């Protein structure tokens, strides 16, 4: 069963990695860059948090940092435990655009875990508070595209991405619950 899953994962990876265009090359490369992440996260924070929250913006900032930290360190811990080679280390003729293979292990994807942790945290925080949810849906599209870029660029198997996304979602749920609980306690203490 495990071998069948690995074979399917490899076939999906090879299909994704073999379909390239010049425009997509640059788009996928940009999505994988840390500076582009900073732009997306800062924009989301400014447009969602600073426009919606006058008093508790610091709680959202702590939540975003916690999501990023826990997803990043959790994914590294899993990589070092599972020790599954990245496709660029395990397969021949992997196409890589303006990048190198990187660390030896790829399960689970830190990019997918981080992107989904931050995106879902914002969604959970603001879904009921916003009149229009399209900015939150854009964050989910960003997380999906960022994850896809990792297979496109030859860094991860699709299974690495799916499991990284699941890890990120679990972390987002925990951090959202924690920050929501703190906010409720703060509100309660202010009304006394």
Long-range contacts (C-beta under 8 A, 24 or more apart in sequence): 5-159, 9-157, 9-158, 9-159, 10-87, 10-91, 10-157, 12-151, 12-157, 12-158, 13-87, 13-91, 13-151, 13-156, 13-157, 13-158, 14-91, 16-148, 16-151, 16-152, 16-158, 17-87, 17-94, 17-95, 17-151, 17-152, 17-154, 18-95, 19-152, 20-95, 20-97, 20-152, 24-152, 25-97, 25-98, 27-149, 28-97, 28-148, 28-149, 28-152, 28-153, 29-97, 29-98, 29-99, 29-149, 29-153, 31-142, 31-145, 31-146, 31-149, 32-99, 32-111, 32-146, 32-149, 32-150, 32-153, 32-155, 37-114, 37-115, 37-146, 40-139, 40-142, 41-118, 44-118, 44-122, 44-135, 44-139, 47-135, 48-122, 48-125, 48-126, 48-130, 48-135, 48-136, 52-126, 52-129, 52-130, 56-183, 56-186, 59-179, 59-182, 59-183, 60-125, 60-179, 62-179, 63-121, 63-125, 63-175, 63-176, 63-178, 63-179, 64-118, 64-121, 64-122, 66-175, 66-178, 67-114, 67-117, 67-118, 67-121, 67-168, 67-171, 67-172, 67-175, 68-114, 68-117, 68-118, 70-117, 70-171, 70-174, 70-175, 71-110, 71-113, 71-114, 71-116, 71-117, 71-118, 71-167, 71-168, 71-171, 72-110, 72-113, 72-114, 74-113, 74-167, 74-171, 75-108, 75-109, 75-110, 75-113, 75-114, 75-164, 75-167, 76-110, 78-107, 78-108, 78-167, 79-103, 79-105, 79-106, 79-107, 79-108, 79-110, 80-105, 82-107, 82-108, 84-157, 84-160, 86-155, 86-156, 87-154, 87-155, 87-156, 87-157, 88-154, 88-155, 94-154, 95-154, 96-153, 96-154, 96-155, 97-153, 99-153, 99-154, 99-155, 101-154, 101-155, 102-155, 106-155, 106-156, 106-157, 106-160, 107-157, 107-159, 107-160, 107-163, 108-160, 108-163, 108-164, 108-167, 109-147, 109-150, 109-155, 109-156, 109-160, 109-161, 109-163, 109-164, 109-165, 110-164, 111-146, 111-147, 111-149, 111-150, 111-155, 111-156, 111-164, 112-143, 112-146, 112-147, 112-150, 112-156, 112-160, 112-161, 112-162, 112-163, 112-164, 112-165, 112-167, 112-168, 113-164, 113-165, 113-167, 113-168, 113-171, 114-168, 115-142, 115-143, 115-146, 115-147, 115-165, 115-168, 116-143, 116-147, 116-164, 116-165, 116-167, 116-168, 116-169, 116-172, 117-167, 117-168, 117-169, 117-171, 117-172, 117-175, 118-143, 118-168, 118-172, 119-143, 119-168, 119-172, 120-168, 120-169, 120-172, 120-173, 120-176, 121-172, 121-175, 121-176, 124-172, 124-173, 124-176, 125-176, 125-179, 143-168
